[in-house]
Amino acid sequence: MRGFVLLVGVISLLGQGSLASDYFSSITGLEELLHTEQYLTRELRSKVNAFKTALQQLEGELSSIEKEHTMAATDTENYLTNPVNVYRLMKRLHTDWSLMEDRVQLMAAEMNFNATREYGLSYPSQEDVEGAALALVRLQSTYKLDVAQVAQGILNGVKYGSDMSWQDCFELGQQLFEMEDYNNTKVWLRESMERLRRHSSHAHSQQTPTSGPDTLTLNKMEATAKSLFQLGDFDTAFELSQRVLQFDPKRIRNWHLGDKGTAPPEDIDDGYLPKHTDSYNLSEEFAQYEKVCRGEVHPIARQELRCRYSRGSHPYRYLAPLKLEEHSLDPYVATYHDMLSPRKISQLREMAVPRMRRSTVNPLPGGQHKKSAFRVSKNAWLAYESHPTMVGMLRDLKEATGLDTTYCEQLQVANYGVGGHYEPHWDFFRDPNHYPEEEGNRIATAIFYLSEVEQGGATAFPFLDIAVKPQLGNVLFWYNLHRSLDKDYRTKHAGCPVLKGSKWIGNVWIHEVTQTFARPCDVFRDHEVSLEYEIIK
């Protein structure tokens, strides 16, 4: 009896909220969730052994979770960089374990007990689950992934992990419905119903009992079907309702969809739009950005672009020249290869991890920093003088570019997890109030790549048709301003969504005020060529 009380107490932790949040925005912290589920699985396993007969239905579900953890244990980082695995992990911790709690409490209804509660474990919040769902949808949209293949754990033709169950697909569809992303709701609900059909057919052919939807899931399916019908999506609503009636024919008394194609009630607003509709995401510019991320467009080959050794601006570089790859001369965009060793990269990441926080968008001075779906990652700010590795990074950057690094913002180390991205933006500040007058605007950006990325995660320049894939130890450099110090709008860039892997970068922003002799102005202003790129098309 005491053991059963403890079991319910452990499971009852779910739904109490997360001690930390924003797990979906970065790989850092996800291991805590894996450890949480590992702990819950271990506790539940010991109790299931004692109550095996009463908890027989839980046995099958638990085994599938254990299989996931066996897979994760062999290569935890590889497991946690799979967006399907991350979504399923968050969905299980946020939803499935709560359902298990309900079922255990029903079985224990005739027993007199008080559930105990323990704290200290990490759980994803509702925001985390929604973030993981949106990450899957973002990847599906950006890289034109087939939903059926994503549900099979196949990303761009590569099989990475376990299939999603029909319940996983249904929960994802329902979450997207609640977030009013109706187009993606349809495809995931239909994939769920197709998987449920195949599951039922296989069980029937094998003449084995099938575990269909439980009462709570049938209630969700029925409610979702009714809502879809009211919104005018008759096909999906009809298909969903037929599945409900297949498992519980008595529910036909509750309500009736009527004939497919029947007009919705007159009070339904036909002009209802999903709240996630965004004009920029529907623009030609955004579509071009996605094409660059997919590798569908490439810059025009130019003879003046070279891969060469560069002596930089320091005599030492005559003995140890830099490996320079030019992507564009106007505006200037280039990669310096092998600038940072794996040992130094490990040091940077170790220093950054304890300081990682959810990335925000820049407000006006004195304003509140805000989280945004526009930018999904975590970052940490590190003072250059706090470690010799960072002092050396600035020194090497100065030698490579000839720029004065006196005025640089602190090193920003960022981590983009599965689906992590940063939509197209400029690095220069458009409002002078954003930067100190004595330092000036950001004249140049240098991105130190602190990891490789298996799929996705490129740095894309939509107006230049350039996509630079992260390579460990490389530095991507470009000028944000013209020589006249006017803003170069052609340098709008983005971090493409990470499809598979974990993207680590170190951002260095160099300011303009001390660059008079390092990058002098021309006789005439040279900014007019980029003005047309200021306007979103």
Secondary structure as GFF3:
##gff-version 3
##sequence-region A 1 537
A	DSSP	alpha_helix	2	11	.	.	.	ID=ss1
A	DSSP	three_ten_helix	23	25	.	.	.	ID=ss2
A	DSSP	alpha_helix	30	50	.	.	.	ID=ss3
A	DSSP	alpha_helix	56	74	.	.	.	ID=ss4
A	DSSP	alpha_helix	76	80	.	.	.	ID=ss5
A	DSSP	alpha_helix	83	91	.	.	.	ID=ss6
A	DSSP	pi_helix	92	96	.	.	.	ID=ss7
A	DSSP	alpha_helix	97	107	.	.	.	ID=ss8
A	DSSP	alpha_helix	126	142	.	.	.	ID=ss9
A	DSSP	alpha_helix	147	151	.	.	.	ID=ss10
A	DSSP	beta_strand	154	155	.	.	.	ID=ss11
A	DSSP	beta_strand	158	159	.	.	.	ID=ss12
A	DSSP	alpha_helix	166	178	.	.	.	ID=ss13
A	DSSP	alpha_helix	182	205	.	.	.	ID=ss14
A	DSSP	alpha_helix	215	230	.	.	.	ID=ss15
A	DSSP	alpha_helix	234	247	.	.	.	ID=ss16
A	DSSP	three_ten_helix	249	253	.	.	.	ID=ss17
A	DSSP	three_ten_helix	280	282	.	.	.	ID=ss18
A	DSSP	alpha_helix	284	294	.	.	.	ID=ss19
A	DSSP	beta_strand	307	310	.	.	.	ID=ss20
A	DSSP	three_ten_helix	315	318	.	.	.	ID=ss21
A	DSSP	beta_strand	322	329	.	.	.	ID=ss22
A	DSSP	beta_strand	332	337	.	.	.	ID=ss23
A	DSSP	alpha_helix	342	352	.	.	.	ID=ss24
A	DSSP	three_ten_helix	353	355	.	.	.	ID=ss25
A	DSSP	beta_strand	357	358	.	.	.	ID=ss26
A	DSSP	beta_strand	375	376	.	.	.	ID=ss27
A	DSSP	beta_strand	378	382	.	.	.	ID=ss28
A	DSSP	three_ten_helix	384	386	.	.	.	ID=ss29
A	DSSP	alpha_helix	388	401	.	.	.	ID=ss30
A	DSSP	beta_strand	411	416	.	.	.	ID=ss31
A	DSSP	beta_strand	421	425	.	.	.	ID=ss32
A	DSSP	three_ten_helix	432	434	.	.	.	ID=ss33
A	DSSP	beta_strand	442	449	.	.	.	ID=ss34
A	DSSP	beta_strand	455	456	.	.	.	ID=ss35
A	DSSP	beta_strand	459	461	.	.	.	ID=ss36
A	DSSP	beta_strand	466	468	.	.	.	ID=ss37
A	DSSP	beta_strand	475	479	.	.	.	ID=ss38
A	DSSP	three_ten_helix	489	491	.	.	.	ID=ss39
A	DSSP	beta_strand	493	495	.	.	.	ID=ss40
A	DSSP	beta_strand	498	500	.	.	.	ID=ss41
A	DSSP	beta_strand	503	511	.	.	.	ID=ss42
A	DSSP	three_ten_helix	528	534	.	.	.	ID=ss43
###
